Amino acid sequence: MGQKLQTQLGSDADTGAIPREQALATPAQVRAALNISERTLFRLTAHRGRRKPKLTFVKLGKLKRFEVATVLAFIEQQKVRAA
């Protein structure tokens, strides 16, 4: 899945001097990479009472953007390990 997310972002030339892990992905790119609905992404990023969101994001004005490294770390956290 991590490769799919990085593929969604395009080539290194597209991000210029910024490493891919520090690049920002749009909500549509994250939804496509994780194969989830808009509602599920909203739930993962919502503040619920005192709970922190499961998937953090960067606010740029009214836009949400996701750091690729954060999304990849989220994927790693969700993996189920064999006992």
N, C-alpha and C positions, 0 to 999 in steps of 0.2 A: 504494500500500500504506500509506503514511503516513496518508492520510485514513481508510483503513479502521481502522487502529489507533486513531486519535483518535475515530472514531465508536464503536468498542468501549467507550471510556471514558465515553461519555455527554456530556451538555451541560456548559457552563461552570458552571451552577448546582450540578451534582453535586460539583464539585471545590472549591466555595467560593472563597476568595481565592487558592488555589494555581493558578498558570498551568498549562495543560495539559501543557506540555513538562516540568514538574517533577512532574507527577502520577505515581503508581505504578500499574502494570498487573499483573494476576495472570498466572501462567503460562498459564492457560487463554485469557486475552485475547491474549497474545502468540502462542500457538500458532494461534489462530483467525486473527489478522491476518496471520501469515506463512504460514499453511496448511501447517504442519509437524506431525509427530507428537510425542508426549510424549518418546519416545526421542531424536529429533533435537534437541529443546530441551535435554534432559539433556546430550547430547554437546557442544552449543554452550556450555554453562555449566560443564562439568567441567574441573577442574584435571588436566592430564596431565603428570606429572613436573614439569619446570620451566616448562612452557608455561602461559601465562595463558589464561583462558577467552576464547573469541571474543566472547561476549556476557556482559557483566557484569551483576550483580544486587545488590540490597540484601537483607540478611538481617534480618528482624524476628522475633526468637525463632527458631522453626523454619520460618517462612514465607519464601519467596522472592518478591520483588517486583522489577519492572523499571521503570526510569525511561523514560518515553516518549521523551525526547530521546535516550537511549542506544540504544533500539531503532531509532529513525529514523536515527541515525548509522550503526548497523550495516547497515541497508538500503542506505544511500549507499555504504558501503565495498564492498558485494557487487556493485554495478553493474559491468557489463563495458562499458568504453569502446571505441568504434570507433577503429580505428587510422588 
